[in-house]
Amino acid sequence: MNLKVRLSVMNFLEFAVWGAYLTCMGNYLGTAGLGAEISWFYAIQGIVSIFMPTLLGIVADRYMQPQRALGVCHLLAGLAMLCCWWMGLQAGFGQELPNKGAFIAMYTLSVAFFMPTIALANTTAFTILKSNGMDTVKDFPPIRVLGTVGFIATMWFVNCAVWEDGAFSFTLAENAHKFQYTYMQFFVSGLLSLVLCAYCFTLPECRLEKKPAQSLVETMGLNAFRLFKRKKMALFFIFSALLGMCLQVTNGYAGPFITSFKGDPAFADTFAANNATLLTSLSQISEALCILMIPFFLKRYGIKVVMLMSMFAWVFRFGFFGVGNPAMPGVLFFVLSCIVYGVAFDFFNVSGGIFVDQECESSVKASAQGLFMMMTNGIGATVGTLVAGEIVNHYCQWEGGYLLGNWQTCWFIFAAFALVVGVSFALMFNPDKKK
């Protein structure tokens, strides 16, 4: 099989594992008696992202070839995720989990080993491409796009797949026990993890290179913290954390929000209310397309404007949810929210990484990128999801399996926060225009 195709399959499976539950997990948690803890399930991803990728990166650098480390991580993550499925299966559809603590523990273990695999998959792809004389800048992006395709594919599968009365089928109809509302989404994720584990051990070897010994500070990437001595970089990282607070809000609550309209007789039979996961997959489609637009906007407008576009896109992302509903014409606002997500997510994360690369000396480039990810996906995302959870739990309550309440106020609060961050960034952040 062509090497690029093999790496594309790896990326497809890598993100298919995540897409099976990331955006629809909240719907199941509400029926399993864990609706009030949705924010914690997403915050856990941020917490483990602060240290697990670094630890597994050290292992892959010094002791185990990255493709094998990737396989072992998926083995452990997949087994833990299948434990979550088994506990849900034993409880039954629509029933509360009898041992919530064990379920949370297994989910945490799964996520702790999954989050490092994103970096390990990139390392594996880069190493194999380089060792075969290929250009990573040219050859990697088409391979990585297959990851987003895999994420979307499992979102669609989980949205439409139904297991009922011993029969398996696909449907867009309402009132079916679709995977997006059940523990079966964890089965799909866990099974794909085990498939990817086996596949990783068929990939070409990524020989370990002997590297000079580093101090613990250098190994953990802590030397990058000296960048905070520069006002421009300190502001950038602070705003990175603030914007990172928006990252997981809609992943955690867009599904329960759209599905909550099924509790209103006026919207119960609408396509959007019954297919929230399918609708929100438009966000990932937009994300894939917006990656291709970044070079044009960076060249034409500069990095500050591009990042501001991202910040104000978050305002519209939340605001459109606040004014929309699943019926026509309100559903068009949901669609617009999904479209602007691509700009909101990509224009900051990708352009921010470019800015860090331009501003930092070569000795701390990798550490600085790690710091950027820690501030956004670690600290920012963790704090953001926990605060969002408190806001949602204040204005909304689980009733009859749906999270009902004053959703509009919640979305407008999130939009106002993004607006304040965007305006503050515009006034305070002034990078060197020549760069």
C-alpha positions as CSV (number, residue, x, y, z in Angstrom):
1,M,0.0,0.0,0.0
2,N,1.2,3.5,-0.8
3,L,2.9,5.1,2.2
4,K,0.8,8.3,2.1
5,V,-2.3,6.1,2.0
6,R,-1.2,4.2,5.1
7,L,-0.6,7.3,7.0
8,S,-3.9,8.7,5.9
9,V,-5.6,5.6,7.2
10,M,-3.8,6.1,10.5
11,N,-5.0,9.8,10.8
12,F,-8.5,8.8,9.8
13,L,-8.7,6.2,12.6
14,E,-7.0,8.6,15.1
15,F,-9.7,11.2,14.9
16,A,-12.5,8.8,14.2
17,V,-11.9,7.5,17.8
18,W,-12.5,11.0,19.1
19,G,-15.4,12.0,16.9
20,A,-17.4,9.0,18.1
21,Y,-18.2,10.7,21.4
22,L,-16.7,14.2,21.7
23,T,-19.7,16.2,20.5
24,C,-22.5,13.8,21.5
25,M,-21.4,12.5,24.9
26,G,-23.4,15.1,26.8
27,N,-26.7,13.6,25.5
28,Y,-25.9,10.3,27.1
29,L,-24.5,11.8,30.3
30,G,-27.8,13.5,30.9
31,T,-29.8,10.3,30.7
32,A,-27.2,8.4,32.9
33,G,-27.5,10.8,35.8
34,L,-24.3,12.7,35.1
35,G,-25.8,15.8,33.4
36,A,-24.6,18.2,36.1
37,E,-21.0,16.9,35.5
38,I,-20.8,17.4,31.7
39,S,-18.4,20.2,32.2
40,W,-16.1,18.0,34.2
41,F,-16.0,15.4,31.5
42,Y,-14.6,18.0,29.0
43,A,-12.4,19.6,31.6
44,I,-10.7,16.3,32.2
45,Q,-9.4,16.4,28.6
46,G,-7.8,19.8,29.4
47,I,-6.3,18.6,32.7
48,V,-4.6,15.6,31.3
49,S,-3.4,17.7,28.3
50,I,-1.3,19.7,30.7
51,F,1.1,16.8,31.5
52,M,0.3,13.5,29.7
53,P,1.4,14.6,26.1
54,T,4.8,15.7,27.6
55,L,5.3,12.5,29.5
56,L,4.4,10.2,26.6
57,G,6.5,12.5,24.3
58,I,9.6,11.7,26.5
59,V,8.8,8.0,26.2
60,A,8.5,8.2,22.4
61,D,11.7,10.3,22.2
62,R,13.9,8.0,24.3
63,Y,12.5,4.6,25.0
64,M,9.8,3.5,22.5
65,Q,9.4,4.1,18.8
66,P,6.5,6.6,18.4
67,Q,4.3,4.3,16.3
68,R,4.5,1.6,19.0
69,A,3.8,4.2,21.7
70,L,0.8,5.3,19.7
71,G,-0.4,1.7,19.5
72,V,0.1,1.0,23.2
73,C,-1.8,4.2,24.2
74,H,-4.7,3.3,22.0
75,L,-4.8,-0.2,23.5
76,L,-5.1,1.2,27.0
77,A,-7.5,4.0,25.9
78,G,-9.7,1.6,24.0
79,L,-10.0,-0.9,26.8
80,A,-10.9,1.8,29.3
81,M,-13.5,3.2,26.9
82,L,-15.0,-0.3,26.4
83,C,-15.3,-0.5,30.2
84,C,-17.4,2.7,30.0
85,W,-19.6,1.0,27.4
86,W,-20.0,-2.1,29.5
87,M,-21.1,-0.2,32.6
88,G,-23.6,1.7,30.5
89,L,-24.9,-1.6,29.0
90,Q,-25.3,-3.1,32.4
91,A,-27.3,-0.1,33.6
92,G,-29.6,-0.2,30.5
93,F,-30.8,2.4,28.1
94,G,-32.2,5.5,29.7
95,Q,-31.1,4.4,33.2
96,E,-28.8,6.0,35.7
97,L,-25.4,4.5,36.2
98,P,-25.3,2.6,39.5
99,N,-21.5,3.3,39.9
100,K,-20.8,6.8,38.6
101,G,-17.4,7.0,40.2
102,A,-16.1,3.9,38.4
103,F,-17.5,5.2,35.1
104,I,-15.7,8.6,35.6
105,A,-12.5,6.8,36.5
106,M,-12.6,4.6,33.4
107,Y,-13.4,7.7,31.2
108,T,-10.5,9.6,32.8
109,L,-8.1,6.7,32.2
110,S,-9.2,6.5,28.5
111,V,-8.8,10.2,27.9
112,A,-5.4,10.3,29.7
113,F,-4.0,7.9,27.2
114,F,-5.9,9.2,24.2
115,M,-4.9,12.9,24.3
116,P,-1.1,12.1,23.9
117,T,-1.9,10.1,20.7
118,I,-2.7,13.3,18.8
119,A,0.9,14.4,19.1
120,L,2.2,10.9,18.7
121,A,0.3,10.4,15.4
122,N,1.9,13.6,14.1
123,T,5.3,12.5,15.2
124,T,4.9,9.1,13.5
125,A,3.7,10.7,10.3
126,F,6.6,13.3,10.2
127,T,9.2,10.7,11.0
128,I,8.1,8.2,8.3
129,L,7.7,10.9,5.7
130,K,11.2,12.3,6.4
131,S,12.8,8.9,6.5
132,N,11.4,8.2,3.0
133,G,12.6,11.5,1.6
134,M,9.3,13.3,1.4
135,D,8.4,16.9,2.1
136,T,6.4,17.3,5.3
137,V,5.1,20.7,4.4
138,K,3.8,19.5,1.1
139,D,2.8,15.9,1.9
140,F,1.4,16.1,5.5
141,P,-1.6,18.5,5.1
142,P,-3.5,16.1,2.8
143,I,-2.8,13.3,5.2
144,R,-4.0,15.3,8.2
145,V,-7.2,16.3,6.4
146,L,-8.2,12.7,6.5
147,G,-8.2,13.0,10.3
148,T,-11.0,15.5,10.1
149,V,-12.8,13.3,7.6
150,G,-12.6,10.4,10.1
151,F,-14.0,12.7,12.9
152,I,-16.9,13.6,10.7
153,A,-17.5,10.0,9.6
154,T,-18.0,8.7,13.1
155,M,-20.1,11.7,14.1
156,W,-22.5,10.8,11.2
157,F,-22.4,7.1,12.1
158,V,-23.2,7.7,15.7
159,N,-25.9,10.1,14.8
160,C,-27.7,7.6,12.6
161,A,-26.9,4.2,14.0
162,V,-29.6,2.4,15.9
163,W,-29.4,-0.8,18.0
164,E,-32.9,-1.8,19.1
165,D,-34.6,-5.1,19.9
166,G,-31.5,-7.0,18.7
167,A,-31.5,-5.3,15.3
168,F,-29.0,-2.9,13.8
169,S,-30.1,-0.2,11.4
170,F,-29.6,3.4,10.3
171,T,-32.2,6.1,10.6
172,L,-32.7,9.9,10.8
173,A,-36.1,9.4,12.4
174,E,-37.0,10.7,15.8
175,N,-37.6,8.6,19.0
176,A,-35.1,5.9,18.0
177,H,-32.5,4.7,20.4
178,K,-29.7,6.1,18.3
179,F,-26.0,5.8,19.4
180,Q,-25.8,9.5,20.1
181,Y,-28.1,9.1,23.0
182,T,-26.7,5.8,24.4
183,Y,-23.5,4.1,25.7
184,M,-23.0,2.7,22.2
185,Q,-20.9,5.7,21.2
186,F,-18.2,4.5,23.7
187,F,-18.3,1.1,22.1
188,V,-17.6,2.6,18.7
189,S,-14.7,4.7,20.1
190,G,-13.2,1.8,22.0
191,L,-13.4,-0.6,19.1
192,L,-11.8,1.8,16.7
193,S,-9.0,2.4,19.3
194,L,-8.2,-1.3,19.3
195,V,-8.3,-1.4,15.5
196,L,-5.8,1.5,15.4
197,C,-3.6,-0.2,18.0
198,A,-3.2,-3.3,15.7
199,Y,-2.7,-1.1,12.7
200,C,0.1,0.9,14.3
201,F,2.2,-2.2,14.7
202,T,2.1,-2.7,10.9
203,L,3.6,0.8,10.2
204,P,7.2,1.3,9.2
205,E,9.8,1.6,11.9
206,C,10.6,5.1,13.3
207,R,14.1,4.5,14.6
208,L,15.0,6.4,17.8
209,E,17.7,9.0,17.5
210,K,20.3,9.4,20.3
211,K,19.8,12.9,21.7
212,P,22.0,14.9,24.1
213,A,20.9,14.7,27.7
214,Q,18.6,17.5,28.8
215,S,17.9,19.0,32.2
216,L,14.5,18.3,33.7
217,V,13.5,21.9,33.1
218,E,14.3,21.6,29.3
219,T,12.7,18.2,29.1
220,M,9.4,19.4,30.5
221,G,9.5,22.5,28.3
222,L,9.6,24.8,31.3
223,N,12.4,26.9,29.8
224,A,9.8,28.4,27.5
225,F,8.2,30.3,30.4
226,R,11.0,32.9,30.2
227,L,9.0,34.2,27.2
228,F,6.7,35.8,29.7
229,K,9.4,38.4,30.4
230,R,8.6,39.9,27.0
231,K,5.4,42.0,27.2
232,K,4.2,41.0,23.7
233,M,4.6,37.3,24.4
234,A,3.1,37.5,27.8
235,L,0.0,39.2,26.4
236,F,-0.3,36.7,23.7
237,F,-0.2,33.7,26.0
238,I,-2.6,35.3,28.4
239,F,-5.1,35.9,25.6
240,S,-4.4,32.4,24.4
241,A,-5.7,31.1,27.7
242,L,-8.7,33.4,27.7
243,L,-9.7,32.4,24.2
244,G,-9.0,28.8,25.1
245,M,-11.9,29.1,27.5
246,C,-14.2,29.0,24.5
247,L,-12.8,25.8,22.9
248,Q,-14.8,23.1,24.6
249,V,-18.0,25.0,25.4
250,T,-19.9,24.0,22.3
251,N,-18.4,20.5,22.1
252,G,-19.9,19.9,25.5
253,Y,-23.2,21.7,25.3
254,A,-24.2,22.2,21.6
255,G,-25.6,18.6,21.5
256,P,-27.7,18.8,24.7
257,F,-28.8,22.3,23.7
258,I,-30.1,21.4,20.3
259,T,-31.6,18.1,21.6
260,S,-33.4,20.0,24.4
261,F,-35.8,21.3,21.8
262,K,-37.3,17.8,21.7
263,G,-38.8,18.7,25.1
264,D,-40.8,21.4,23.4
265,P,-43.8,20.1,21.5
266,A,-43.4,22.9,18.9
267,F,-40.0,21.6,17.9
268,A,-40.0,17.9,19.0
269,D,-40.4,16.5,15.4
270,T,-37.9,18.8,13.7
271,F,-34.9,17.3,11.9
272,A,-32.3,19.4,13.7
273,A,-33.6,18.5,17.2
274,N,-33.5,14.8,16.4
275,N,-30.1,14.9,14.6
276,A,-28.0,17.3,16.7
277,T,-24.7,15.4,16.1
278,L,-25.3,15.4,12.3
279,L,-26.0,19.1,12.3
280,T,-23.0,20.0,14.4
281,S,-20.7,18.0,12.1
282,L,-21.0,21.0,9.8
283,S,-18.6,22.6,12.2
284,Q,-15.9,20.1,11.4
285,I,-16.5,20.4,7.7
286,S,-16.1,24.2,8.0
287,E,-12.9,23.6,10.0
288,A,-11.4,21.4,7.3
289,L,-12.1,24.1,4.6
290,C,-10.9,27.0,6.7
291,I,-7.5,25.4,7.2
292,L,-7.0,26.0,3.4
293,M,-7.9,29.7,3.7
294,I,-5.4,30.6,6.4
295,P,-2.3,31.2,4.2
296,F,-4.3,33.7,2.0
297,F,-5.6,35.7,5.0
298,L,-2.3,35.7,6.8
299,K,-0.5,37.1,3.7
300,R,-3.1,39.7,3.0
301,Y,-4.1,40.9,6.5
302,G,-1.4,39.9,9.0
303,I,-1.5,37.8,12.1
304,K,-3.3,40.3,14.4
305,V,-6.2,40.7,12.1
306,V,-6.5,36.9,11.5
307,M,-6.6,36.2,15.2
308,L,-9.1,39.0,15.7
309,M,-11.3,37.3,13.1
310,S,-11.2,34.2,15.2
311,M,-12.1,36.0,18.4
312,F,-15.1,37.7,16.8
313,A,-16.1,34.5,15.1
314,W,-16.6,33.0,18.6
315,V,-19.0,35.9,19.3
316,F,-21.1,34.9,16.3
317,R,-20.7,31.2,17.1
318,F,-22.3,31.6,20.5
319,G,-24.7,34.4,19.4
320,F,-26.2,32.4,16.6
321,F,-27.0,29.6,19.0
322,G,-28.7,32.1,21.2
323,V,-31.1,33.4,18.6
324,G,-31.7,30.2,16.6
325,N,-34.1,27.2,16.9
326,P,-34.5,23.9,15.1
327,A,-37.4,25.1,12.9
328,M,-37.2,27.2,9.8
329,P,-35.9,29.9,9.6
330,G,-34.3,29.7,13.0
331,V,-32.3,26.6,12.1
332,L,-30.4,28.8,9.6
333,F,-28.7,30.4,12.6
334,F,-27.6,27.0,13.8
335,V,-26.1,26.4,10.4
336,L,-24.4,29.8,10.4
337,S,-23.0,29.0,13.9
338,C,-21.4,25.8,12.5
339,I,-20.0,27.7,9.5
340,V,-18.2,30.4,11.6
341,Y,-16.8,27.7,13.8
342,G,-14.1,26.9,11.3
343,V,-12.9,30.5,11.4
344,A,-13.2,30.6,15.2
345,F,-11.2,27.4,15.8
346,D,-8.6,27.4,13.0
347,F,-7.8,31.1,12.6
348,F,-6.5,31.3,16.2
349,N,-5.0,27.9,16.8
350,V,-3.1,27.6,13.5
351,S,-2.1,31.3,13.1
352,G,-1.2,31.4,16.8
353,G,1.2,28.5,16.2
354,I,2.7,30.4,13.3
355,F,3.2,33.5,15.5
356,V,4.9,31.5,18.2
357,D,7.3,30.0,15.6
358,Q,8.1,33.4,14.2
359,E,8.7,35.1,17.5
360,C,10.8,32.5,19.3
361,E,14.4,31.5,18.9
362,S,15.1,28.0,17.7
363,S,16.2,26.7,21.1
364,V,12.7,27.1,22.5
365,K,10.5,26.7,19.5
366,A,9.2,23.3,20.5
367,S,8.8,24.3,24.1
368,A,7.0,27.4,23.2
369,Q,4.5,25.5,21.0
370,G,3.9,23.2,24.0
371,L,3.3,26.3,26.2
372,F,0.9,27.6,23.6
373,M,-1.0,24.3,23.6
374,M,-1.0,24.2,27.4
375,M,-2.4,27.7,27.8
376,T,-5.2,27.0,25.2
377,N,-6.1,23.4,25.4
378,G,-4.9,22.8,28.9
379,I,-5.5,25.7,31.3
380,G,-7.9,27.7,29.2
381,A,-10.1,24.9,28.1
382,T,-10.3,23.4,31.6
383,V,-11.3,26.7,33.3
384,G,-13.7,27.5,30.5
385,T,-15.6,24.3,30.5
386,L,-15.9,24.4,34.3
387,V,-17.2,28.0,34.3
388,A,-19.5,27.2,31.4
389,G,-20.9,24.2,33.3
390,E,-21.7,26.4,36.3
391,I,-23.5,28.9,34.1
392,V,-25.5,26.2,32.3
393,N,-26.4,24.4,35.5
394,H,-27.6,27.7,37.0
395,Y,-30.0,28.5,34.1
396,C,-30.9,25.0,33.0
397,Q,-32.0,21.7,34.6
398,W,-32.4,18.2,33.4
399,E,-36.1,17.3,33.0
400,G,-37.3,14.1,31.3
401,G,-33.9,13.4,29.8
402,Y,-33.6,17.0,28.3
403,L,-31.5,19.9,29.6
404,L,-34.2,22.6,29.6
405,G,-34.1,26.2,30.7
406,N,-32.9,29.7,29.7
407,W,-30.3,28.6,27.1
408,Q,-30.5,32.0,25.4
409,T,-29.0,33.8,28.4
410,C,-26.2,31.2,28.6
411,W,-25.2,31.7,25.0
412,F,-25.3,35.5,25.2
413,I,-23.1,35.3,28.3
414,F,-20.5,33.3,26.4
415,A,-20.8,35.7,23.4
416,A,-20.3,38.7,25.7
417,F,-17.1,37.1,27.1
418,A,-15.7,36.4,23.7
419,L,-16.5,40.0,22.7
420,V,-14.7,41.5,25.7
421,V,-11.7,39.3,24.9
422,G,-11.7,40.3,21.3
423,V,-11.9,44.1,22.0
424,S,-9.2,43.9,24.7
425,F,-6.9,42.0,22.4
426,A,-7.4,44.6,19.6
427,L,-6.5,47.4,22.0
428,M,-3.6,45.8,23.9
429,F,-1.8,43.5,21.5
430,N,0.4,45.1,18.9
431,P,2.9,42.7,17.2
432,D,5.7,43.9,14.9
433,K,3.9,44.7,11.6
434,K,7.1,43.8,9.7
435,K,6.7,40.2,10.9
